[in-house]
Amino acid sequence: MRIKEILKESGRAARTGIQRALSVAPAAAVMISSTAGATSVVSQINTLSSFVLSIIQAAGVIVTAWGVFEFANGYQSHDGTQQTTGLKRIIAGLIMVGAGTLMSMLGVS
């Protein structure tokens, strides 16, 4: 008689365990799929970030060239203001060109 009670109780425990496992399974599946979606979104954001960074670097090359021209023009005409402005543009352009390195040094990307 005692064996029948033990089997009956163990059957209830097994059913309860199976029911609990099945009730948690859909939540686990949602968590896994949401993680996969987040990875996709993060990769797209990283792609956009690298695209914007390359545009900034290209603009930096243009600004640097403009600054060199302006500094040379100011040096030829002995205009101190134009030389200073040219040097500022050269420095700003070099910062823009090195923006990717600066961002990685700061730990942003």
C-alpha positions as CSV (number, residue, x, y, z in Angstrom):
1,M,0.0,0.0,0.0
2,R,2.8,2.4,0.8
3,I,4.4,1.7,-2.6
4,K,1.2,2.8,-4.4
5,E,1.2,6.1,-2.5
6,I,4.9,6.7,-3.3
7,L,4.3,6.0,-7.0
8,K,1.2,8.2,-7.0
9,E,3.1,11.1,-5.3
10,S,6.1,10.7,-7.7
11,G,3.7,10.8,-10.6
12,R,2.3,14.1,-9.4
13,A,5.7,15.6,-8.9
14,A,6.7,14.5,-12.4
15,R,3.6,16.0,-13.9
16,T,4.2,19.3,-12.0
17,G,7.8,19.4,-13.1
18,I,6.9,18.8,-16.8
19,Q,4.1,21.4,-16.6
20,R,6.6,24.0,-15.2
21,A,9.2,23.2,-17.8
22,L,6.7,23.6,-20.6
23,S,5.4,26.9,-19.2
24,V,9.0,28.3,-19.1
25,A,9.9,27.1,-22.6
26,P,8.0,29.8,-24.6
27,A,9.6,32.5,-22.4
28,A,13.1,31.1,-23.1
29,A,12.4,31.0,-26.8
30,V,11.3,34.7,-26.8
31,M,14.5,35.6,-24.9
32,I,16.7,33.8,-27.5
33,S,14.9,35.3,-30.4
34,S,15.1,38.8,-28.9
35,T,18.8,38.4,-28.4
36,A,19.2,37.5,-32.1
37,G,17.2,40.6,-33.1
38,A,19.3,42.8,-30.9
39,T,22.5,41.5,-32.5
40,S,21.1,42.4,-35.9
41,V,20.2,45.9,-34.8
42,V,23.6,46.4,-33.2
43,S,25.4,45.3,-36.4
44,Q,23.3,47.7,-38.4
45,I,24.1,50.6,-36.0
46,N,27.8,49.7,-36.2
47,T,27.7,49.8,-40.0
48,L,26.0,53.2,-39.9
49,S,28.5,54.4,-37.4
50,S,31.4,53.4,-39.6
51,F,29.8,55.0,-42.7
52,V,29.3,58.4,-40.8
53,L,32.9,58.2,-39.5
54,S,34.2,57.7,-43.1
55,I,32.3,60.7,-44.2
56,I,33.8,62.8,-41.4
57,Q,37.3,61.6,-42.3
58,A,36.7,62.5,-46.0
59,A,35.5,66.0,-44.9
60,G,38.6,66.2,-42.7
61,V,40.9,65.7,-45.7
62,I,39.1,68.5,-47.6
63,V,39.3,70.9,-44.6
64,T,43.0,70.1,-44.2
65,A,43.7,70.9,-47.8
66,W,41.7,74.1,-47.6
67,G,43.6,75.1,-44.4
68,V,46.9,74.5,-46.2
69,F,45.9,76.6,-49.1
70,E,44.6,79.4,-46.8
71,F,47.8,79.3,-44.7
72,A,50.0,79.5,-47.8
73,N,48.0,82.4,-49.2
74,G,48.2,84.3,-45.9
75,Y,51.9,83.6,-45.7
76,Q,52.5,85.0,-49.2
77,S,50.5,88.1,-48.5
78,H,51.9,88.5,-45.0
79,D,48.4,88.5,-43.5
80,G,48.6,87.2,-39.9
81,T,44.9,86.7,-39.5
82,Q,44.6,84.5,-42.6
83,Q,47.7,82.5,-41.5
84,T,46.0,81.9,-38.1
85,T,42.8,80.9,-39.7
86,G,44.6,78.5,-42.0
87,L,46.4,76.9,-39.1
88,K,43.1,76.5,-37.2
89,R,41.6,74.8,-40.3
90,I,44.6,72.5,-40.7
91,I,44.3,71.4,-37.0
92,A,40.6,70.9,-37.3
93,G,41.0,68.9,-40.4
94,L,43.6,66.6,-38.9
95,I,41.3,66.1,-35.9
96,M,38.5,65.1,-38.3
97,V,40.8,62.7,-40.2
98,G,41.9,61.1,-36.9
99,A,38.4,60.9,-35.5
100,G,38.2,57.1,-35.7
101,T,41.4,56.7,-33.8
102,L,40.3,59.3,-31.2
103,M,36.9,57.5,-30.8
104,S,38.6,54.1,-30.2
105,M,41.0,55.7,-27.7
106,L,38.1,57.1,-25.8
107,G,36.3,53.7,-25.9
108,V,33.3,54.9,-27.8
109,S,33.4,52.6,-30.7
